[in-house]
């Protein structure tokens, strides 16, 4: 019953945004162009979806004063033609015409329209289809009955595409495909957290408590399982509740919060400072602990029996281990914010499962406890290694703030120089050439430490060519973009889009030409008659940089982007104020969500040259090169 209720709540929460989208997309309007300048009739067109899947297209004529038109029963009735849709049934007129004398041919009262006439057609079409057509209307003067033909052309998009786009976006950005890179990283961090001095000594002690304090092995395994479950719940539930509540009320509060955490300069600067403080603590400068009163209260609750006591034991572990897991948890959340609303929940669950799994496994197989290494100086070495890694990862937050605010503090060379020095010092530490006050002397280097040192120094050597402009594809998502590089071995490369809107502070990779304003891109695409490649991106988006270096640069993709599309990059996290004091990122983020339902980066949409029809997408993070080529070919074939 609980699972059924949970599924029902989740389903309702997921469907609410689509219900809102469907309501907004129930009716659309189009354009009508009169061929005769100053014609005595103006047309308005709208379309609405019917229950049977067809569409009702309403053409409303506003007739100038002193003129009149005719109903469909008259031989001077207007003529309507649909180019790419089939009309079903007869035209329906919703206004009643007025009598005007006797028709000299039929002897019946003559029926005409003054001021306004409305003609409704039922057509067969597809949701989101752009329907075009032709009108020829005979309009006559009231006094002399002199008539003229007034041809017009119309264009209108059928309602329903907004729902399709939202559903596609949800499938590509919020649920599938999953960002497996973030998930695997979270799992590795979960296991790494177990090796910290805050956690590792508690593993055998806690497992022994469950085994020895239980009346039977089965009871011990059950209690250990619940202990692991409560650990997972304590990490995941706060984020899950935020997401479910925000979606249940039809809003995207959770997405906005996660997006702000991942992109706004203030939280990123705060996280940078926090990471540096934790790094200093890991390296032995000082010890970070939570208030003892908070830990003591939780420990008192653990003395209670049953599931309540087990819950408080799990809470005590989470609180005690905070000084080691705090920055790790922050890193896991931040790294997943560009993957949609649900990715922070999924990655946190991956971290928590990896973190809690050993407690359950060792309780099921207590004989494995004797194989665990004893606590000692090696634990402190683990903490120091994590400290160096914290320094490197903390720079990512400063880089994000720097990119979104255009401070110019961390150019690509400066960032790489800090990483090269940091990891070089880490390699020396692993070899025992660098020691801290609380470290034991390394009398000999173990094979394991030597292997790690080789890996670290190899990574340092790999980064050095990046100082001269090498792409460094493997870490492209974690370093500043190539546009910030001051020097390349073949000289400085200028911005290919100079003179275009926002090109003074925004760039495209690989010297691609494009735009950073949607209206400007549409105007260019109409001139060239090329489809538009919309790139919903961000400065803080790791996956965006990986797509650009691993997929866009491929020989089968880059020529297509250069020659067959007009590129429009919409940065959703740029803090530059452009219109009425609004941030460019906020404007682009709202535009992408309202127009195509895209709430994660990267998001790729292929549009017709007028920007109205979605030819393909949205498509999210996916490094399958052939799949991306097929995606681009879909738009080329549609054109």
BELLIN-V936926 format. One record per helix or strand. SS is the DSSP state (a for helix, b for strand). FROM is the first residue (numbers start at 1). TO is the last residue. If there is no record, write none. Layout:
# BELLIN-V936926
ss=SS from=FROM to=TO
ss=SS from=FROM to=TO
This chain:
# BELLIN-V936926
ss=a from=2 to=24
ss=b from=27 to=29
ss=b from=31 to=34
ss=b from=41 to=49
ss=b from=55 to=63
ss=b from=67 to=69
ss=b from=79 to=82
ss=b from=86 to=93
ss=b from=98 to=102
ss=b from=109 to=114
ss=b from=116 to=124
ss=b from=130 to=141
ss=b from=147 to=157
ss=a from=161 to=175
ss=a from=180 to=194
ss=a from=200 to=212
ss=a from=217 to=248
ss=a from=253 to=263
ss=a from=265 to=282
ss=a from=292 to=302
ss=a from=306 to=320
ss=a from=322 to=335
ss=a from=337 to=339
ss=a from=343 to=364
ss=a from=366 to=371
ss=a from=377 to=405
ss=a from=412 to=430
ss=a from=447 to=468
ss=a from=473 to=478
ss=a from=482 to=484
ss=a from=509 to=511
ss=b from=514 to=515
ss=a from=518 to=528
ss=b from=531 to=537
ss=a from=542 to=552
ss=a from=558 to=563
ss=b from=565 to=571
ss=b from=577 to=579
ss=b from=582 to=583
ss=a from=584 to=596
ss=b from=603 to=607
ss=b from=614 to=619
ss=a from=625 to=638
